[in-house]
Amino acid sequence: MKTLPDSQNTPLPILDAVAPAVTAAPVQRAVLELSFQELQDWLRERGYPTFRTQQIRRWLIQRRITSFEQMSDLPAALRQQLHEQFRFCSFQTVGHQVASDRTEKLLLRLQDGELVECVLMRDPGRRTVCISTQVGCAMGCVFCASGLRGVKRNLTPAEIFEQVLVLHRLMADDEKITNVVVMGIGEPLANYRSLMAALELLTAEDGFGLGARRITVSTVGLPEKIREFARSGQQYNLAVSLHAPNDALRTEIVPVNRNIGIQEILDAAEEYHQHTGRRISWEYVLLSGINDQPRHAEELATLLRGRTAHVNLIPMNGVSELVMTAPREPQTQQFLEILVRRGIPATVRKRKGADIDAACGQLRLNREDSKST
């Protein structure tokens, strides 16, 4: 087995993962940072009827506009006041890459100058968006570009939710978002309150109106937060980033595992299944010579036997700053065949955006490196 570089093998305290830096307060609020009640009160104070609240939110969430001026059924004076008092959006798009398969990746600059990414992926009959929840990440996974600079702060609910809206505006009139995966930069369950508030906007009938079963939240495996997520009463899909079949290897790949352990994660995931009835997806990034051997597949099959689970095998996306690589196709297929033969449902994730900075956090990292240079 390959030895991981020492610099990539230092575990971060679990406390950092659960309670990262406090979210920075913006100078001027984005309009979607206001709750329904706050916006209603703001309108009432200026003499406008309360039905304007729903009108404004409908324009912001359900229609593909890019400025207050396009809210054509609002009085001109109100549109001007909104423009003067609030930012239309929480961020500015500073990078936009389009792959040959029509995958689109955006680099977004937040009000405080920090950067995050989001992605639109197109498949027949599906339009999936991948969104971020933090600036950076504290998990320290050795194959991931997102955590190479550590974690800086949590995103607000509006900063999370508006990634969906800005991707929605990129799409043609006959396209619509069908699925959302919370698999971008950051550990979603380490920003639990903002995550749940954003998901509420995504699923609300007067919000984006997406079904909960069309949303998948990916976590490195924070057991107490998984249990809290289970008790939320929602039907979201849960994906757990496992990446190894035993604690010794997982701690090398995912340093925070030292403070958790696979069994605790399995128990929490089983509780999630019992509460929601949803099948757990186990994410497994294949790293050549590290976790991709037949013995690893056999051990993984034994670990997940008897569970309502699906394994999503992910050949590593190349990151120039890291030495790990994806296994060759025959090794990937061999790993898959062992799992299936042992009765574990498994698939290999189709790679999207191969000809752009597809790895999570890569576009942000490249921009930060170029600025420092």
C-alpha positions as CSV (number, residue, x, y, z in Angstrom):
1,M,0.0,0.0,0.0
2,K,1.2,3.5,-0.8
3,T,2.2,5.7,2.1
4,L,0.4,9.0,2.4
5,P,2.5,12.1,2.8
6,D,2.9,13.2,6.4
7,S,1.6,16.7,5.6
8,Q,-1.6,15.1,4.5
9,N,-1.8,12.7,7.4
10,T,-2.2,15.1,10.4
11,P,-5.7,14.8,11.9
12,L,-7.7,17.9,12.7
13,P,-9.5,18.2,16.0
14,I,-13.2,17.2,15.7
15,L,-14.1,20.4,17.5
16,D,-12.9,22.3,14.4
17,A,-15.1,20.2,12.2
18,V,-18.2,20.8,14.3
19,A,-17.7,24.5,15.2
20,P,-15.7,26.3,12.5
21,A,-15.1,30.1,12.4
22,V,-18.1,32.3,13.0
23,T,-19.9,33.5,9.9
24,A,-18.9,37.0,8.9
25,A,-21.6,39.7,8.9
26,P,-22.1,41.4,5.5
27,V,-22.1,45.1,5.3
28,Q,-25.3,45.3,3.2
29,R,-27.7,42.4,3.5
30,A,-28.8,40.4,0.5
31,V,-32.5,40.6,0.2
32,L,-32.9,36.8,0.7
33,E,-31.1,37.1,4.0
34,L,-34.3,38.6,5.3
35,S,-37.0,36.2,6.7
36,F,-40.5,36.5,5.3
37,Q,-41.5,38.4,8.5
38,E,-38.5,40.8,8.3
39,L,-39.3,41.6,4.7
40,Q,-43.0,42.1,5.5
41,D,-42.1,44.5,8.3
42,W,-39.7,46.4,6.1
43,L,-42.5,46.9,3.5
44,R,-45.1,47.8,6.1
45,E,-42.8,50.5,7.6
46,R,-42.7,52.1,4.1
47,G,-46.5,51.9,3.6
48,Y,-46.7,49.0,1.2
49,P,-49.3,46.3,1.5
50,T,-48.2,42.9,2.9
51,F,-49.0,41.0,-0.4
52,R,-45.9,42.7,-1.8
53,T,-43.8,40.3,0.3
54,Q,-44.9,37.3,-1.6
55,Q,-44.5,39.0,-4.9
56,I,-40.9,39.9,-4.2
57,R,-40.0,36.4,-2.9
58,R,-41.7,34.9,-6.0
59,W,-39.6,37.0,-8.3
60,L,-36.4,36.2,-6.4
61,I,-36.9,32.5,-6.0
62,Q,-39.1,31.2,-8.8
63,R,-38.3,33.5,-11.7
64,R,-34.9,33.9,-13.5
65,I,-34.3,37.6,-13.0
66,T,-31.0,39.3,-12.3
67,S,-32.1,42.7,-10.9
68,F,-34.8,44.4,-8.9
69,E,-35.7,46.4,-11.9
70,Q,-37.1,43.3,-13.6
71,M,-39.8,42.9,-11.0
72,S,-42.3,44.5,-13.4
73,D,-45.4,44.3,-11.3
74,L,-43.9,46.3,-8.4
75,P,-44.1,50.1,-8.2
76,A,-41.0,51.8,-9.6
77,A,-40.5,53.5,-6.2
78,L,-40.4,50.2,-4.4
79,R,-37.9,48.7,-6.9
80,Q,-35.7,51.7,-6.3
81,Q,-35.9,51.4,-2.5
82,L,-35.0,47.7,-2.8
83,H,-32.0,48.5,-4.9
84,E,-30.8,51.2,-2.4
85,Q,-31.3,49.1,0.7
86,F,-30.3,45.5,-0.3
87,R,-28.0,43.6,-2.5
88,F,-29.9,41.5,-5.1
89,C,-27.6,38.5,-4.6
90,S,-25.2,37.3,-1.9
91,F,-22.3,37.0,-4.2
92,Q,-20.7,37.9,-7.6
93,T,-19.8,35.3,-10.2
94,V,-16.0,35.7,-10.9
95,G,-15.4,32.4,-12.8
96,H,-17.4,30.4,-15.2
97,Q,-16.2,27.2,-16.8
98,V,-18.2,25.1,-19.3
99,A,-17.1,21.5,-20.1
100,S,-17.6,19.7,-23.4
101,D,-20.4,17.6,-21.7
102,R,-22.2,20.9,-20.8
103,T,-21.3,20.7,-17.2
104,E,-20.9,24.3,-15.8
105,K,-18.9,25.3,-12.8
106,L,-19.1,28.7,-11.2
107,L,-16.7,30.5,-8.9
108,L,-18.5,32.9,-6.6
109,R,-17.0,35.8,-4.6
110,L,-18.9,36.5,-1.4
111,Q,-19.4,39.9,0.2
112,D,-16.3,39.5,2.3
113,G,-14.1,38.5,-0.6
114,E,-14.1,34.7,0.1
115,L,-14.7,32.2,-2.7
116,V,-16.9,29.1,-3.1
117,E,-18.0,26.9,-6.0
118,C,-21.1,25.4,-7.4
119,V,-21.8,23.1,-10.4
120,L,-24.6,22.4,-12.8
121,M,-24.5,18.8,-14.3
122,R,-26.7,17.8,-17.2
123,D,-27.9,14.2,-17.9
124,P,-30.8,13.0,-20.0
125,G,-34.0,13.9,-18.0
126,R,-32.0,15.3,-15.1
127,R,-30.4,18.6,-14.2
128,T,-28.4,18.3,-11.0
129,V,-26.7,21.1,-9.1
130,C,-24.0,20.7,-6.5
131,I,-23.6,23.4,-3.9
132,S,-21.2,24.3,-1.1
133,T,-21.9,25.0,2.6
134,Q,-18.6,26.4,3.9
135,V,-15.6,28.5,2.8
136,G,-13.0,25.7,2.9
137,C,-13.3,22.6,5.0
138,A,-11.9,21.3,8.3
139,M,-12.2,17.6,7.5
140,G,-8.7,17.3,6.0
141,C,-9.5,14.4,3.5
142,V,-6.2,13.7,1.8
143,F,-7.5,13.6,-1.7
144,C,-9.6,16.7,-1.6
145,A,-8.7,20.3,-2.8
146,S,-11.5,21.8,-0.6
147,G,-9.6,21.5,2.6
148,L,-6.1,22.4,1.6
149,R,-6.5,25.9,3.1
150,G,-8.5,24.7,6.1
151,V,-12.0,26.2,6.9
152,K,-12.6,29.9,7.1
153,R,-16.3,30.3,7.9
154,N,-19.8,28.9,7.5
155,L,-22.1,30.1,4.7
156,T,-25.3,31.7,5.6
157,P,-28.7,30.1,4.5
158,A,-29.0,32.6,1.7
159,E,-25.4,32.0,0.5
160,I,-26.2,28.3,0.3
161,F,-29.7,28.6,-1.2
162,E,-28.7,31.3,-3.8
163,Q,-26.2,28.9,-5.4
164,V,-29.2,27.0,-6.7
165,L,-30.8,30.2,-8.0
166,V,-27.7,31.4,-9.9
167,L,-27.4,28.0,-11.5
168,H,-31.1,28.0,-12.3
169,R,-30.6,31.3,-14.2
170,L,-27.9,29.7,-16.4
171,M,-30.4,27.2,-17.8
172,A,-32.6,27.4,-20.9
173,D,-36.3,28.2,-20.5
174,D,-37.2,24.5,-21.2
175,E,-34.7,23.3,-18.5
176,K,-35.4,23.0,-14.8
177,I,-33.4,21.8,-11.8
178,T,-34.5,18.2,-10.8
179,N,-31.9,17.3,-8.1
180,V,-29.7,19.1,-5.6
181,V,-26.6,17.5,-4.1
182,V,-24.9,19.2,-1.1
183,M,-21.5,17.8,-1.9
184,G,-19.5,21.0,-2.7
185,I,-16.9,22.8,-0.5
186,G,-17.3,22.2,3.2
187,E,-18.9,19.7,5.6
188,P,-22.7,20.3,5.5
189,L,-23.5,18.9,8.9
190,A,-20.8,21.1,10.5
191,N,-23.0,24.1,9.3
192,Y,-26.3,22.4,10.3
193,R,-28.6,25.3,11.1
194,S,-27.7,27.2,7.9
195,L,-28.0,24.0,5.9
196,M,-31.5,23.2,7.2
197,A,-32.7,26.7,6.7
198,A,-31.5,26.6,3.1
199,L,-33.1,23.2,2.5
200,E,-36.4,24.6,3.9
201,L,-36.3,27.3,1.2
202,L,-35.6,24.7,-1.4
203,T,-38.5,22.5,-0.5
204,A,-41.2,25.0,0.5
205,E,-44.2,25.3,-1.8
206,D,-43.8,29.1,-1.8
207,G,-40.0,28.6,-2.2
208,F,-38.2,26.6,-4.9
209,G,-40.7,23.7,-4.5
210,L,-38.2,20.8,-4.9
211,G,-39.1,17.5,-3.3
212,A,-37.1,16.4,-0.3
213,R,-36.3,13.1,-1.9
214,R,-34.5,15.0,-4.8
215,I,-32.0,16.4,-2.3
216,T,-28.9,14.5,-1.1
217,V,-26.7,15.7,1.7
218,S,-23.2,14.3,1.8
219,T,-21.2,14.1,5.1
220,V,-17.9,12.8,6.2
221,G,-19.8,11.2,9.1
222,L,-20.5,13.3,12.2
223,P,-22.7,10.8,14.2
224,E,-24.5,13.2,16.5
225,K,-25.4,15.5,13.5
226,I,-26.5,12.5,11.5
227,R,-28.9,11.6,14.4
228,E,-30.2,15.2,14.6
229,F,-30.7,15.1,10.8
230,A,-32.6,11.9,11.2
231,R,-34.9,13.5,13.8
232,S,-35.7,16.4,11.4
233,G,-38.6,14.4,10.0
234,Q,-37.6,15.1,6.4
235,Q,-37.0,12.7,3.6
236,Y,-33.7,13.9,2.4
237,N,-31.1,11.4,1.0
238,L,-28.0,10.9,3.1
239,A,-24.6,10.1,1.5
240,V,-21.7,9.2,3.8
241,S,-18.1,9.6,2.6
242,L,-16.5,6.3,3.9
243,H,-13.5,5.8,1.6
244,A,-12.0,2.9,3.6
245,P,-13.3,-0.4,5.1
246,N,-11.4,-0.1,8.4
247,D,-10.5,2.5,11.0
248,A,-6.8,2.4,10.5
249,L,-6.9,3.1,6.8
250,R,-9.8,5.6,7.1
251,T,-7.9,7.6,9.7
252,E,-5.1,8.0,7.2
253,I,-7.5,9.1,4.5
254,V,-10.0,11.0,6.6
255,P,-8.1,12.3,9.7
256,V,-11.2,13.3,11.7
257,N,-12.0,9.6,11.9
258,R,-9.5,9.3,14.7
259,N,-12.1,11.0,16.9
260,I,-15.1,9.1,15.5
261,G,-14.7,5.5,14.3
262,I,-16.5,3.7,11.5
263,Q,-18.8,1.7,13.9
264,E,-20.2,4.9,15.4
265,I,-20.9,6.2,11.9
266,L,-22.6,2.9,10.9
267,D,-24.8,3.1,13.9
268,A,-25.9,6.7,13.2
269,A,-26.5,5.9,9.6
270,E,-28.7,2.9,10.6
271,E,-30.7,5.3,12.8
272,Y,-31.2,7.6,9.9
273,H,-32.5,4.7,7.8
274,Q,-34.9,3.7,10.6
275,H,-36.3,7.3,11.0
276,T,-36.6,8.1,7.3
277,G,-36.8,4.7,5.4
278,R,-34.2,6.1,3.0
279,R,-31.4,4.0,1.7
280,I,-27.9,5.2,2.7
281,S,-25.4,5.9,0.0
282,W,-21.8,5.2,0.9
283,E,-19.3,7.3,-1.1
284,Y,-15.9,5.6,-1.7
285,V,-13.2,7.6,-3.5
286,L,-10.8,5.1,-5.1
287,L,-7.1,6.0,-4.6
288,S,-4.6,4.0,-6.6
289,G,-2.6,1.7,-4.4
290,I,-4.2,3.0,-1.2
291,N,-7.8,1.8,-0.8
292,D,-8.5,0.1,-4.2
293,Q,-7.2,-3.5,-3.7
294,P,-9.4,-6.6,-3.8
295,R,-8.9,-7.2,-0.1
296,H,-10.4,-3.7,0.5
297,A,-13.4,-4.6,-1.6
298,E,-13.9,-7.8,0.3
299,E,-13.6,-6.1,3.6
300,L,-16.0,-3.3,2.6
301,A,-18.6,-6.0,1.5
302,T,-18.3,-7.6,4.9
303,L,-18.7,-4.2,6.7
304,L,-21.9,-3.3,4.8
305,R,-23.5,-6.8,4.6
306,G,-27.1,-6.8,5.8
307,R,-27.5,-3.1,5.6
308,T,-29.8,-1.1,3.2
309,A,-27.0,0.5,1.4
310,H,-25.6,1.5,-2.0
311,V,-21.9,2.0,-2.6
312,N,-21.0,4.9,-5.0
313,L,-17.4,4.3,-6.3
314,I,-15.7,7.5,-7.3
315,P,-12.3,7.3,-9.1
316,M,-10.4,10.3,-7.7
317,N,-10.5,13.5,-9.6
318,G,-6.9,14.7,-10.2
319,V,-5.6,17.6,-8.1
320,S,-2.3,19.0,-9.1
321,E,-1.3,19.8,-5.5
322,L,-1.8,16.1,-4.5
323,V,0.2,13.0,-5.3
324,M,-2.7,10.5,-5.3
325,T,-4.3,9.3,-8.5
326,A,-7.3,7.3,-9.6
327,P,-6.8,3.5,-10.3
328,R,-6.9,2.3,-13.9
329,E,-10.2,1.1,-15.3
330,P,-9.6,-2.6,-14.8
331,Q,-8.9,-2.1,-11.1
332,T,-12.0,0.0,-10.7
333,Q,-14.1,-2.7,-12.4
334,Q,-12.6,-5.5,-10.3
335,F,-13.5,-3.6,-7.1
336,L,-17.0,-3.1,-8.4
337,E,-17.4,-6.7,-9.4
338,I,-16.3,-8.0,-6.0
339,L,-18.9,-5.8,-4.2
340,V,-21.7,-6.9,-6.6
341,R,-20.7,-10.6,-6.3
342,R,-20.9,-10.2,-2.5
343,G,-24.5,-8.8,-2.8
344,I,-23.6,-5.1,-2.2
345,P,-25.4,-2.8,-4.7
346,A,-22.7,-0.6,-6.2
347,T,-22.1,1.7,-9.2
348,V,-19.1,3.7,-10.5
349,R,-20.0,7.4,-10.6
350,K,-19.8,8.8,-14.1
351,R,-17.2,11.5,-14.3
352,K,-18.6,15.0,-15.3
353,G,-16.7,18.1,-16.4
354,A,-13.5,16.2,-17.1
355,D,-12.0,18.9,-19.2
356,I,-12.4,21.7,-16.6
357,D,-11.4,22.2,-13.0
358,A,-13.8,19.5,-12.0
359,A,-12.3,18.4,-8.6
360,C,-14.2,19.9,-5.7
361,G,-12.4,23.1,-4.6
362,Q,-10.0,23.1,-7.5
363,L,-11.3,26.2,-9.2
364,R,-11.2,28.1,-5.9
365,L,-7.7,26.9,-5.1
366,N,-6.4,27.9,-8.5
367,R,-7.8,31.4,-8.2
368,E,-6.4,31.8,-4.7
369,D,-3.0,30.5,-5.9
370,S,-3.0,32.9,-8.8
371,K,-3.8,35.9,-6.6
372,S,-1.0,35.0,-4.2
373,T,1.4,34.7,-7.1
